[in-house]
Each structure stands twice: as C-alpha cells, then as structure tokens.
Amino acid sequence: MRAARAIAWMLLAAATPAMATHDESLLTAALTRAPGQSLEALRVTYAPGESWFEPAAARHLVSANASDSERVTFLVVFVGKAPN
C-alpha cells in the first residue's frame, strides 16, 4: 500500500505544484475479513485549478478541481496489501 501511495503522490507531483496539495491521514486499518489486506483513508485538498492523473486500470481516469477560486477536498481510499 505504501508503494501505491508513493506512486500516486509521484504522479500528483508531476502534474501539479507540490506545495498546493495537502493530505491528512484519517484511518489505517487491517481488513479483518481479508487477511493480509488493509485500508488507508486520506483527506486530500486541492488548490483552485489543481488536478491529479490516475494510471490506466484505475477506477477514475482524472480528478480535478474545476474551480478557479475555491479549494476542493476529496476522500481517497487505498485498499491493498498490509504494510509489514
């Protein structure tokens, strides 16, 4: 999961100014009905006009803040192999 998060942030950094995005970890938890898997939830805030590209096979191809003046906040959820 850390690798997926790192890749996501590298893509974000390539597409947008690094200092414009803020993320806050909300929850990290093991999935009791899926041994070896965990969930991580983040609150991500984009500055006006900022966007993020997700690679092929991701559920959403592009997310963006369409506003030129207001910030937007997304809930981002990663599900994957539990960190060691």
DAJOQUI-V277024 format. One record per residue. N is the residue number from 1. OMEGA is omega in whole degrees, -180 to 180 (NA if undefined). Layout:
# DAJOQUI-V277024
n->N omega->OMEGA
n->N omega->OMEGA
This chain:
# DAJOQUI-V277024
n->1 omega->179
n->2 omega->179
n->3 omega->179
n->4 omega->180
n->5 omega->180
n->6 omega->178
n->7 omega->180
n->8 omega->-178
n->9 omega->176
n->10 omega->177
n->11 omega->179
n->12 omega->-179
n->13 omega->-180
n->14 omega->-175
n->15 omega->-171
n->16 omega->174
n->17 omega->-175
n->18 omega->-174
n->19 omega->-176
n->20 omega->-176
n->21 omega->177
n->22 omega->175
n->23 omega->-179
n->24 omega->177
n->25 omega->-179
n->26 omega->-174
n->27 omega->168
n->28 omega->-175
n->29 omega->173
n->30 omega->177
n->31 omega->-173
n->32 omega->180
n->33 omega->177
n->34 omega->-177
n->35 omega->179
n->36 omega->-180
n->37 omega->177
n->38 omega->-180
n->39 omega->173
n->40 omega->179
n->41 omega->-180
n->42 omega->169
n->43 omega->-178
n->44 omega->180
n->45 omega->178
n->46 omega->172
n->47 omega->178
n->48 omega->177
n->49 omega->-177
n->50 omega->180
n->51 omega->-179
n->52 omega->178
n->53 omega->175
n->54 omega->-177
n->55 omega->178
n->56 omega->-179
n->57 omega->173
n->58 omega->-178
n->59 omega->179
n->60 omega->-178
n->61 omega->-179
n->62 omega->169
n->63 omega->-177
n->64 omega->171
n->65 omega->-177
n->66 omega->-178
n->67 omega->174
n->68 omega->-175
n->69 omega->-176
n->70 omega->174
n->71 omega->177
n->72 omega->-180
n->73 omega->179
n->74 omega->168
n->75 omega->-180
n->76 omega->-179
n->77 omega->175
n->78 omega->173
n->79 omega->-178
n->80 omega->-179
n->81 omega->-180
n->82 omega->177
n->83 omega->180
n->84 omega->NA
